[in-house]
Amino acid sequence: MARIRPTVENDNLNIASSTEPTTLTVWHKSLLFNCKGFAVYNSNGDLVFRVDNYCSNRSREIVLMDAIGNDILLLRHKRFSLGKQWQGFQQDKLIFSMKKSASCWCWGKQKKKMLAEVYMNGSKYPDFYVEGSFSKRSCTFYNSEGTIITEVRRKQGAPNVLLGADVFTMTVQRGYNLSLSMGYLIVLERLHSTPSLLSQWFGA
């Protein structure tokens, strides 16, 4: 990651929908001291997205920003969902909901265990599925037809050398929104980091 400070001239296409497969480097670390968050860089080393505003596993609202601090997505934990569902908003409009999944889904002869499901614009049925292991930074996002739309993988440094789990890549296929994809990734991390309901009740 060559640059830490954001570049002011940000590529709006990289914030919206990608016109070709795009790989971003995700650093699971805030640019602010003593905060948890994310810093996301493109292939040129320019900062594209950042998250600076949560400092504990009990955070209930997270803001995804562009490089210069403009709000893109508000991610909010849904109350009374036992820690298992989050929602994404743009200008107070619900864009997506995402929740943990314990189900399996089949494409042809393949049977995959799902980590999470994404529902767009209040849909009753999942539009996207996530399978794999977030703790191992090996996740794949599929649309409802089973087509891969996003992949998360450990980042490789020198040949055959994987970097730490806090640095990984997210590859988004053409035509899919990069900011939404980053929103899904943040929620996925929250879904698998949120403390149990009992620990929330007793402050553990």
N, C-alpha and C positions, 0 to 999 in steps of 0.2 A: 504494500500500500504506500505509494510514493508520496501522497499528499494527505495532510490532516485537515488543513484549513479548507473551507468550501470555496469553490470558484463561483463567482457571481454570475457568469454567463453560463447558465445551465441549459441543456438541450431539452426543450419541452417534449419532443417526441419520446425521449427516454422516460419522461414522467407519465406519459399517456400510453399509447399502444405501440408495441415494438413492430417495426416493419420487417425485421429479420430476427432469427434467434439471437437473444441477448444474454450474455453471462455477466452477472454482477458479483463482486466480492463483498461478502457480508462479514463485518467485524462486530461480534456481540459485546460491544463496549460503547458507552456513551462518550462523547467528546467533552462532556463536563466532568469535573473532578467529583468523585464519590457518588456517582449516579450509575444506575444500570441503564442500558439502552442499546442502540444499534447505530453503526455508521456504515453506509453502503456506498461502494465505489464502482465506477464503470471501468472498462478495459484501459482507459487512458490514465487511471488513477485519480479522476475527479470525483469529488463527493456528489452523490446523487440524492440520497435520502439520509435522514437522521432521526433518531428517537432519543430524547434526553430526559423525559419527564417522569420516569418511574424509578423509585428507589427501594421498593420492597415487593415481595410476592403478593402483598395484599392490595396492590394498585388496582383500581377499578376503572380508570380512564387512561388511555395512552394516546398520544398525538403523533402521527407520522408526518414529518415535515420534509420539504425539499431542502436543497443545500443551503439556502439563505434564510431558512427559518419560516417559510410560509406553510401554514397548515394545509395538509392534503386530505388526511383521513383522521376522524376521531373514532377510536376503538373503545368500546364500552362493554364492561361485563354486564350481562343481563341478570338483573336481580331475581332471586329465588330460583336460579337454575343450578344450584348446588355446585357452582364453580365450573360448570361444564359447557357454558355457552357464552359467546361474545358476539357483538354486533358492530358493524362498520357504518359510519355515517359520513356524508359529505353535505355541508351546509344544512344540517338537521334532517337530511333525507336519508332514510335507511337504504343502504346499498346492498349489504349482505349480512347473513347470520352464519355463524360457524360453531359447530359443537363436536364434542368427542363422539366417536362411534365405536361400538363393539361388534359391528356386523361384518359379515363377509360378503363379497360381491364377485360375481363370475362373469368373465368375458370368454366365451367359447369354453374351452376345457380348463382355463386358468381360474383359480380361486384365490382371492387375495383378501387379507384381513385389513380392514380400514382403520386408520387412526382418527380421521375426522371427516365431516361432511360440510359442504358449503352450500348455502341456499341464497340465491340471488333475488333481490327485490321482493322479499316476502313470499317466495315460492314455497309450496307445500312439499316439493320433492327436491332432492339434492341435485345441484347442477355440476358440482365437482366433488371428487373424493380424494383422500390422501392416504397413501399406504407407505409402509416402511418403518423406520425408527428415527425419531427426531434426536434422541440422545446420541445416536451414532452419526447424526447429520447425513442420513441416507433416506430421503423421502422423495416420493413421486406423486405429483398431482395429475389426476385424470379428469377429463370431462365425462359427461353422462354416456358417451359412446365408447369410452375406453381409450380415447386418444390422449397421449401424454401432452400436457401443456406446460408443466414446470417440473424441474428436478433440482433437488438440494443435495449437495455432495461435499465431503471434506475437501478442503483446498490443498492442492499439491504444491509444494515449494520446489526444492531441487528434485531431480528425477528420482521417483520411487520414495519420496519423503513426504508424508502427510503432515500438515501443520496442526496445531492444537485445535480442539473442538470449538473454540471461540472464533475461529476463522474458517469460513466455508463459502461455497459458491451457490448461486441460484441462477439457473438457466431457464429463461422464459421463451417459449416458442413464439413465432411471429403471429401478430394479430391479437395478442393477449396483453392486457393492461399491466404495466410494470408496477405502478403504485398499488393497485389492488393485489397483485401477487405478493408484494412486500407486506401488505396488510394481512393476508392469509398467513404468511410465515410468522409474523409477530404473534398473531392469535394462537397459532399452533404451539409456539414456545410457551405462551401463557397457559394454554390448556394442559401442558405437560409439566408446568412449574407451580401451578396454583396449589396451595396447601389444602389438606382435606377439610371437609366441613367441620369436623370436630375441633381441629386445630384453630380454625377461624373463630369458633364459638368461645374457646377457652384461651385464645391468644397465644397458642404455642408457637 
